[in-house]
Amino acid sequence: MNLEHLSGELRRIESEVSRVLVGQESLVEHVLVGLVARGHVLIEGVPGLGKTLLVRALGRVLGLSFRRIQFTPDLMPSDISGSTLYSQKLGEFSFVPGPVFTELLLADEVNRAPAKTQSALLEAMQERSVTTDGVTRPLSEPFLVLATQNPIESQGTYPLPEAQLDRFLLKLEVGHPSQAAEAQILLNYVAGFDPGELSHLSQVSSQASIVAMQRALGEIRIAREIIDYVTDIVRRTRNHPSVSLGASPRASIGLLNVARAHALWEGRDFVVPDDVKSYAHAVLRHRLQLQPDAELEGITADHCVDSVLRDAVVPKTSA
């Protein structure tokens, strides 16, 4: 497998998506790394920052099937997974697949649905299958859930349970673009850019190519010192004075996979400590439960991860 070729393809995907999502190159990179690592991504940000536009653009540029679910309080689990209906024409019951049977799924404002509906995604995100009426049906490969939520508005929302949060490999926080990027957004709008029409974007990848990238992770070498570094970081979150519940071994596996995916992004066949450090916040921030007094003092999960990274001894490795 030519890692340089795969890395170049990832960069071309980022460049094409960035034609419409101006000033969010880091966000695009993180989502693509999460996709290569076979993980799901939770994107948090106030309305109007292009979260939905990102997912729609990715679907077109990657050449993947794309479905969107608008989460609302009255959404039912069967609205996600599908249901068995009786067909008068056929005279029998048949399964009608729900929108989860796709390759790229946008769960828009996922925290607006109650826990019962949110749990309909648990099996799909972890086992990549859906069980209805006692029948388990596999999902396609690749399968990526990109969920969005608004961190400001709390009325009519349901906090994601810990089991749901832990299914997300990365949690990304989207900020406002720079002044130059925002000016470019306005220039694009004046020039006639329509966010609802993305036909001018080119498809630069395919389903087979994405699967090949995911399989190429097995060729990325990771030294024992790096593995010890990953476990040291995760174990330190469990002993941090401001954290009541630290990250689980699933977080260790996730951080290792993301580090490998970032090495592939850089065109390397080996992992370096910076691959781990650059994604530690995105992998860990949603998996830490803070002590009540820490929250009152304004300490955040990111502050705790900063502290852990300062204390963890960075290994010296050679390619």
BAFI-514577 format. One record per residue (C-alpha): x negated, y, z negated; residue number from 1. Coordinates in steps of 0.02 Angstrom, whole numbers, padded with zeros to 5 digits. Layout:
BAFI-514577
+--------+--------+--------+-----+
:     px :     py :     pz : num :
+--------+--------+--------+-----+
:      X :      Y :      Z : NUM :
...
+--------+--------+--------+-----+
end
This chain:
BAFI-514577
+--------+--------+--------+-----+
:     px :     py :     pz : num :
+--------+--------+--------+-----+
:  00000 :  00000 :  00000 :   1 :
: -00071 :  00168 :  00052 :   2 :
: -00053 :  00276 : -00103 :   3 :
: -00109 :  00433 : -00013 :   4 :
:  00029 :  00408 :  00115 :   5 :
:  00160 :  00386 : -00021 :   6 :
:  00095 :  00538 : -00115 :   7 :
:  00103 :  00641 :  00045 :   8 :
:  00282 :  00586 :  00074 :   9 :
:  00330 :  00640 : -00101 :  10 :
:  00252 :  00811 : -00069 :  11 :
:  00349 :  00827 :  00094 :  12 :
:  00510 :  00786 :  00002 :  13 :
:  00472 :  00921 : -00127 :  14 :
:  00432 :  01047 :  00009 :  15 :
:  00593 :  01012 :  00104 :  16 :
:  00704 :  01022 : -00051 :  17 :
:  00616 :  01183 : -00104 :  18 :
:  00678 :  01265 :  00056 :  19 :
:  00848 :  01283 : -00028 :  20 :
:  00801 :  01269 : -00213 :  21 :
:  00685 :  01418 : -00226 :  22 :
:  00572 :  01436 : -00378 :  23 :
:  00608 :  01265 : -00453 :  24 :
:  00462 :  01165 : -00384 :  25 :
:  00421 :  01092 : -00556 :  26 :
:  00600 :  01032 : -00577 :  27 :
:  00596 :  00946 : -00406 :  28 :
:  00430 :  00863 : -00449 :  29 :
:  00495 :  00797 : -00614 :  30 :
:  00653 :  00725 : -00535 :  31 :
:  00552 :  00639 : -00398 :  32 :
:  00431 :  00566 : -00526 :  33 :
:  00580 :  00503 : -00625 :  34 :
:  00652 :  00423 : -00468 :  35 :
:  00487 :  00334 : -00429 :  36 :
:  00479 :  00274 : -00610 :  37 :
:  00654 :  00199 : -00589 :  38 :
:  00725 :  00311 : -00725 :  39 :
:  00876 :  00424 : -00744 :  40 :
:  00866 :  00611 : -00772 :  41 :
:  00967 :  00728 : -00883 :  42 :
:  00958 :  00909 : -00825 :  43 :
:  01007 :  01043 : -00950 :  44 :
:  01032 :  01223 : -00903 :  45 :
:  01158 :  01364 : -00898 :  46 :
:  01274 :  01375 : -00746 :  47 :
:  01210 :  01450 : -00584 :  48 :
:  01031 :  01384 : -00584 :  49 :
:  01053 :  01261 : -00440 :  50 :
:  01067 :  01095 : -00533 :  51 :
:  01205 :  01030 : -00420 :  52 :
:  01120 :  01101 : -00265 :  53 :
:  00963 :  01004 : -00310 :  54 :
:  01053 :  00838 : -00313 :  55 :
:  01146 :  00870 : -00151 :  56 :
:  00985 :  00923 : -00064 :  57 :
:  00894 :  00769 : -00130 :  58 :
:  01029 :  00655 : -00061 :  59 :
:  01007 :  00727 :  00113 :  60 :
:  00817 :  00736 :  00113 :  61 :
:  00794 :  00562 :  00039 :  62 :
:  00920 :  00482 :  00156 :  63 :
:  01014 :  00402 :  00010 :  64 :
:  01200 :  00379 : -00014 :  65 :
:  01266 :  00511 : -00133 :  66 :
:  01420 :  00524 : -00243 :  67 :
:  01474 :  00653 : -00370 :  68 :
:  01580 :  00632 : -00526 :  69 :
:  01648 :  00789 : -00609 :  70 :
:  01661 :  00738 : -00791 :  71 :
:  01819 :  00803 : -00877 :  72 :
:  01908 :  00759 : -01041 :  73 :
:  02040 :  00656 : -00948 :  74 :
:  01914 :  00554 : -00847 :  75 :
:  01938 :  00366 : -00873 :  76 :
:  01803 :  00230 : -00869 :  77 :
:  01887 :  00151 : -00718 :  78 :
:  01867 :  00317 : -00627 :  79 :
:  01680 :  00283 : -00635 :  80 :
:  01662 :  00095 : -00617 :  81 :
:  01813 :  00056 : -00509 :  82 :
:  01966 : -00052 : -00539 :  83 :
:  02060 : -00204 : -00477 :  84 :
:  02217 : -00159 : -00381 :  85 :
:  02354 : -00262 : -00301 :  86 :
:  02367 : -00247 : -00113 :  87 :
:  02542 : -00275 : -00045 :  88 :
:  02470 : -00294 :  00129 :  89 :
:  02352 : -00435 :  00078 :  90 :
:  02463 : -00503 : -00059 :  91 :
:  02320 : -00515 : -00182 :  92 :
:  02216 : -00417 : -00306 :  93 :
:  02054 : -00341 : -00244 :  94 :
:  01917 : -00237 : -00324 :  95 :
:  01903 : -00055 : -00270 :  96 :
:  01726 :  00007 : -00308 :  97 :
:  01708 :  00169 : -00404 :  98 :
:  01586 :  00310 : -00364 :  99 :
:  01450 :  00225 : -00470 : 100 :
:  01421 :  00109 : -00322 : 101 :
:  01298 :  00224 : -00236 : 102 :
:  01112 :  00259 : -00233 : 103 :
:  01112 :  00437 : -00300 : 104 :
:  01246 :  00480 : -00427 : 105 :
:  01277 :  00656 : -00492 : 106 :
:  01363 :  00654 : -00661 : 107 :
:  01411 :  00837 : -00668 : 108 :
:  01437 :  00910 : -00844 : 109 :
:  01423 :  00735 : -00918 : 110 :
:  01456 :  00799 : -01094 : 111 :
:  01634 :  00852 : -01051 : 112 :
:  01699 :  00673 : -01054 : 113 :
:  01733 :  00577 : -01217 : 114 :
:  01616 :  00441 : -01277 : 115 :
:  01725 :  00300 : -01208 : 116 :
:  01705 :  00368 : -01033 : 117 :
:  01520 :  00409 : -01055 : 118 :
:  01491 :  00229 : -01108 : 119 :
:  01550 :  00170 : -00937 : 120 :
:  01379 :  00224 : -00874 : 121 :
:  01278 :  00126 : -01004 : 122 :
:  01274 : -00042 : -00914 : 123 :
:  01248 :  00040 : -00745 : 124 :
:  01100 :  00142 : -00808 : 125 :
:  01014 :  00002 : -00902 : 126 :
:  01056 : -00161 : -00810 : 127 :
:  01096 : -00079 : -00642 : 128 :
:  01256 : -00177 : -00631 : 129 :
:  01441 : -00151 : -00669 : 130 :
:  01554 : -00278 : -00754 : 131 :
:  01742 : -00266 : -00727 : 132 :
:  01871 : -00401 : -00763 : 133 :
:  01732 : -00520 : -00813 : 134 :
:  01640 : -00503 : -00646 : 135 :
:  01467 : -00425 : -00641 : 136 :
:  01424 : -00333 : -00480 : 137 :
:  01246 : -00272 : -00445 : 138 :
:  01212 : -00093 : -00394 : 139 :
:  01104 : -00044 : -00246 : 140 :
:  00919 : -00005 : -00253 : 141 :
:  00867 :  00127 : -00286 : 142 :
:  00997 :  00186 : -00411 : 143 :
:  00972 :  00355 : -00494 : 144 :
:  01090 :  00447 : -00611 : 145 :
:  01061 :  00634 : -00617 : 146 :
:  01169 :  00708 : -00755 : 147 :
:  01192 :  00891 : -00794 : 148 :
:  01252 :  00978 : -00950 : 149 :
:  01272 :  01157 : -01011 : 150 :
:  01176 :  01187 : -01174 : 151 :
:  01271 :  01346 : -01218 : 152 :
:  01456 :  01307 : -01209 : 153 :
:  01518 :  01187 : -01344 : 154 :
:  01707 :  01205 : -01327 : 155 :
:  01783 :  01052 : -01245 : 156 :
:  01619 :  00953 : -01246 : 157 :
:  01568 :  00790 : -01327 : 158 :
:  01385 :  00769 : -01380 : 159 :
:  01303 :  00623 : -01293 : 160 :
:  01280 :  00475 : -01413 : 161 :
:  01103 :  00419 : -01451 : 162 :
:  01125 :  00259 : -01351 : 163 :
:  01173 :  00363 : -01199 : 164 :
:  01031 :  00487 : -01221 : 165 :
:  00905 :  00346 : -01236 : 166 :
:  00956 :  00281 : -01064 : 167 :
:  00888 :  00440 : -00985 : 168 :
:  00704 :  00427 : -00945 : 169 :
:  00682 :  00616 : -00935 : 170 :
:  00771 :  00767 : -01004 : 171 :
:  00729 :  00924 : -00905 : 172 :
:  00769 :  01100 : -00960 : 173 :
:  00800 :  01221 : -00817 : 174 :
:  00756 :  01403 : -00843 : 175 :
:  00790 :  01559 : -00742 : 176 :
:  00681 :  01585 : -00588 : 177 :
:  00546 :  01717 : -00581 : 178 :
:  00587 :  01890 : -00514 : 179 :
:  00500 :  01849 : -00348 : 180 :
:  00595 :  01685 : -00331 : 181 :
:  00761 :  01769 : -00371 : 182 :
:  00725 :  01903 : -00241 : 183 :
:  00693 :  01764 : -00113 : 184 :
:  00860 :  01684 : -00160 : 185 :
:  00946 :  01849 : -00121 : 186 :
:  00853 :  01866 :  00042 : 187 :
:  00908 :  01692 :  00093 : 188 :
:  01088 :  01737 :  00048 : 189 :
:  01081 :  01897 :  00150 : 190 :
:  01011 :  01796 :  00295 : 191 :
:  01166 :  01685 :  00291 : 192 :
:  01115 :  01537 :  00182 : 193 :
:  01268 :  01436 :  00130 : 194 :
:  01236 :  01319 : -00019 : 195 :
:  01382 :  01213 :  00038 : 196 :
:  01302 :  01178 :  00206 : 197 :
:  01136 :  01084 :  00204 : 198 :
:  01133 :  01019 :  00382 : 199 :
:  00973 :  01117 :  00417 : 200 :
:  00877 :  01007 :  00295 : 201 :
:  00779 :  00864 :  00374 : 202 :
:  00779 :  00686 :  00311 : 203 :
:  00597 :  00646 :  00271 : 204 :
:  00617 :  00483 :  00177 : 205 :
:  00727 :  00328 :  00169 : 206 :
:  00797 :  00199 :  00052 : 207 :
:  00660 :  00075 :  00100 : 208 :
:  00523 :  00204 :  00072 : 209 :
:  00587 :  00249 : -00103 : 210 :
:  00594 :  00065 : -00152 : 211 :
:  00415 :  00045 : -00086 : 212 :
:  00360 :  00189 : -00198 : 213 :
:  00441 :  00108 : -00349 : 214 :
:  00356 : -00057 : -00313 : 215 :
:  00189 :  00030 : -00288 : 216 :
:  00185 :  00074 : -00474 : 217 :
:  00122 : -00103 : -00506 : 218 :
: -00038 : -00055 : -00413 : 219 :
: -00074 :  00094 : -00524 : 220 :
: -00209 :  00042 : -00648 : 221 :
: -00191 :  00092 : -00830 : 222 :
: -00334 :  00068 : -00952 : 223 :
: -00311 : -00003 : -01125 : 224 :
: -00366 :  00164 : -01197 : 225 :
: -00220 :  00249 : -01108 : 226 :
: -00098 :  00118 : -01174 : 227 :
: -00163 :  00150 : -01350 : 228 :
: -00143 :  00338 : -01320 : 229 :
:  00039 :  00315 : -01268 : 230 :
:  00080 :  00208 : -01420 : 231 :
: -00011 :  00329 : -01535 : 232 :
:  00093 :  00475 : -01471 : 233 :
:  00257 :  00383 : -01491 : 234 :
:  00214 :  00314 : -01663 : 235 :
:  00167 :  00488 : -01724 : 236 :
:  00343 :  00549 : -01683 : 237 :
:  00409 :  00423 : -01811 : 238 :
:  00297 :  00492 : -01948 : 239 :
:  00317 :  00677 : -01911 : 240 :
:  00382 :  00773 : -02063 : 241 :
:  00512 :  00867 : -01961 : 242 :
:  00582 :  00710 : -01877 : 243 :
:  00709 :  00596 : -01961 : 244 :
:  00713 :  00469 : -01818 : 245 :
:  00568 :  00452 : -01697 : 246 :
:  00557 :  00378 : -01523 : 247 :
:  00582 :  00192 : -01491 : 248 :
:  00475 :  00067 : -01393 : 249 :
:  00586 :  00108 : -01244 : 250 :
:  00510 :  00282 : -01249 : 251 :
:  00335 :  00204 : -01246 : 252 :
:  00380 :  00104 : -01091 : 253 :
:  00459 :  00257 : -01012 : 254 :
:  00306 :  00367 : -01046 : 255 :
:  00192 :  00233 : -00973 : 256 :
:  00298 :  00217 : -00814 : 257 :
:  00309 :  00405 : -00792 : 258 :
:  00120 :  00422 : -00812 : 259 :
:  00098 :  00292 : -00675 : 260 :
:  00224 :  00382 : -00564 : 261 :
:  00133 :  00547 : -00588 : 262 :
: -00031 :  00464 : -00542 : 263 :
:  00053 :  00406 : -00381 : 264 :
:  00115 :  00585 : -00355 : 265 :
: -00067 :  00642 : -00366 : 266 :
: -00124 :  00504 : -00246 : 267 :
: -00224 :  00409 : -00378 : 268 :
: -00223 :  00223 : -00415 : 269 :
: -00264 :  00250 : -00599 : 270 :
: -00188 :  00344 : -00746 : 271 :
: -00277 :  00484 : -00839 : 272 :
: -00227 :  00562 : -01007 : 273 :
: -00156 :  00717 : -00921 : 274 :
: -00027 :  00606 : -00835 : 275 :
:  00036 :  00561 : -01008 : 276 :
:  00024 :  00734 : -01085 : 277 :
:  00112 :  00825 : -00941 : 278 :
:  00269 :  00718 : -00959 : 279 :
:  00272 :  00687 : -01147 : 280 :
:  00399 :  00826 : -01180 : 281 :
:  00520 :  00770 : -01045 : 282 :
:  00514 :  00589 : -01104 : 283 :
:  00523 :  00622 : -01292 : 284 :
:  00623 :  00781 : -01324 : 285 :
:  00795 :  00700 : -01315 : 286 :
:  00744 :  00547 : -01416 : 287 :
:  00696 :  00637 : -01577 : 288 :
:  00819 :  00672 : -01717 : 289 :
:  00762 :  00818 : -01823 : 290 :
:  00775 :  00839 : -02011 : 291 :
:  00917 :  00959 : -02059 : 292 :
:  00797 :  01081 : -02142 : 293 :
:  00687 :  01081 : -01986 : 294 :
:  00835 :  01134 : -01879 : 295 :
:  00876 :  01273 : -02002 : 296 :
:  00697 :  01335 : -01987 : 297 :
:  00713 :  01343 : -01798 : 298 :
:  00598 :  01196 : -01764 : 299 :
:  00638 :  01107 : -01601 : 300 :
:  00596 :  00935 : -01532 : 301 :
:  00472 :  01018 : -01413 : 302 :
:  00382 :  01094 : -01562 : 303 :
:  00365 :  00921 : -01637 : 304 :
:  00297 :  00850 : -01474 : 305 :
:  00172 :  00993 : -01466 : 306 :
:  00113 :  00948 : -01641 : 307 :
:  00099 :  00764 : -01598 : 308 :
: -00004 :  00800 : -01442 : 309 :
: -00122 :  00911 : -01542 : 310 :
: -00152 :  00775 : -01670 : 311 :
: -00166 :  00625 : -01553 : 312 :
: -00344 :  00587 : -01501 : 313 :
: -00363 :  00600 : -01313 : 314 :
: -00459 :  00450 : -01246 : 315 :
: -00609 :  00462 : -01133 : 316 :
: -00584 :  00348 : -00984 : 317 :
: -00668 :  00324 : -00817 : 318 :
: -00585 :  00281 : -00652 : 319 :
+--------+--------+--------+-----+
end
